[in-house]
Amino acid sequence: MLANRRKFPKAKRPGEYWAFFTLPFKTKEGPGFVYCACDAYSEFGINIGVDKNKNPETVLKHIYLLTEDKDFIKPMFKGFTLVLSEHEELKDRINGIISTVKGKLLFDKEFNHKISLPLLRSLGEFLEKDMR
């Protein structure tokens, strides 16, 4: 039996929906996190930065850095929706950052995953190919 597939908004232009997410990794010094964003329309990804934690101030810093990234701001003149799968407790502070650049906020784990999946698959394929 096929599971019901949820309908998600379809991006009609670059920069309309951006997924914001982290990729955790381990080091000898402890955990690390790569902060990323992915455009739903083009599947273009941005590496915002790397940090040693995922505390609220660090998350907010990377959301702010995203809004300053030259590849992010190009298509933004019509506004955008930032899709997150977590950090709802930071909703007001995130809105304070993105509203100044025509941004809206949406917490939706499944939609975030759908947007970021092509980029993550591509990264996995690259790593797999590189290991051969």
N, C-alpha and C positions, 0 to 999 in steps of 0.2 A: 504494500500500500504506500503510495507516495504521500509524503508529508506536505501539508499546505505551505506553499512558499509565500512569504510576505512580500507585498509590493512596496518598493522603495521609490522615493522621488527620483526622477531621471534628470541628470544634469543636462542642460540645454546649451551651456556655454562654459568655457574654461573659467575656473575659479569660483563657480557657483556653490559647490560643496567641497569642503576640505575635511579629511579625517586627521585628527591629531592623536598620536599614539607613541608609545615607547617600546623599544626593543631591549629587554634585559640581557645582560651578559655577565660572566664571572671573570674575575681577575685574581691574581695572587693577593692583591690588596683589598679585595672585597668586591661587592656587586658594582656594576656600572649600568648606565641606561643611555641608549641612543634615542634622542628625541626627534621624531619625524612627523611630517605632514604629507598627505597625498591628495591630489586633485581628482575628484570623481570623474570629470569629463576626459581629461587627457591621460590619467593614470601617472602623471608626473609626480615624482616624490622630491621632497626637500629634507635634507639632513640639517636639522636646526642646531644640533649640538650634542655633546656628550657630557654627562654629569655622573657624580657618584651616588646620587640619591633621587628619590621621587617625592620629596617633601613638598608641601604646598608652595613655599616660596620659590622653589626650583621649577615647579610646573608653571607657575605664573611667569617666571622669567623667560621660559622657553616659548610660551604663548606670545609674550611681548616680542621676543626676538623673531618669531615667525612673521608678525605683522610688519617688521622692519626689513624682511628679506626681499631683495630686488626681484626674485622670481615669483614671490607671492603677491607683491603689490601691483604687478603689471596688469592683470585682468580685473582688479578689484573695484574699478570705478563704478560698477553696477551693484556692488555689495556682495556678500558671501555669507554662507552658513558654516560655522565650525562645528563639526560633529565629534563628540567625545563619547567614550564608553565608560568613563569614570570621572571622579572629581566633582560630583554634584555639590559637595559642600563648598566649593569655590565659585559657584554660579555667579554670585553678585560681583565678585572681583574679576572674573573672566569677562563678564559683560562690560565691566568698566574699561577693560583693555580694548576689546574688539569693537565696541560701539563707536569709538572715536574714528574707526576706519570702515564704517558701514557694515559691521559684522553682526550676525545673529548667532545664537548658541542653541545647539540641540544635543541632548544626551540620549544616545541611542546606540547601544552596544552592537546590535546586529547590523545597522546601517554603517557604523564605523568599520566593522569587519568587512562588509561588502566593498566599501571604497578602498580599503587598504590591501585587500587580498591580492589583486593583480600585481601590485608592487612587491609584496612579500613572496609571492610565487616566483616572480622574476629573480629576486634576490636568491631564493633557494636554488633555482635552476643554475644560476651563475656559480654559486658556491659548489654545487654538485659537479658541474662541468670542470671547475677549477681544480677539484680534488682528483680528477681522473688522470 
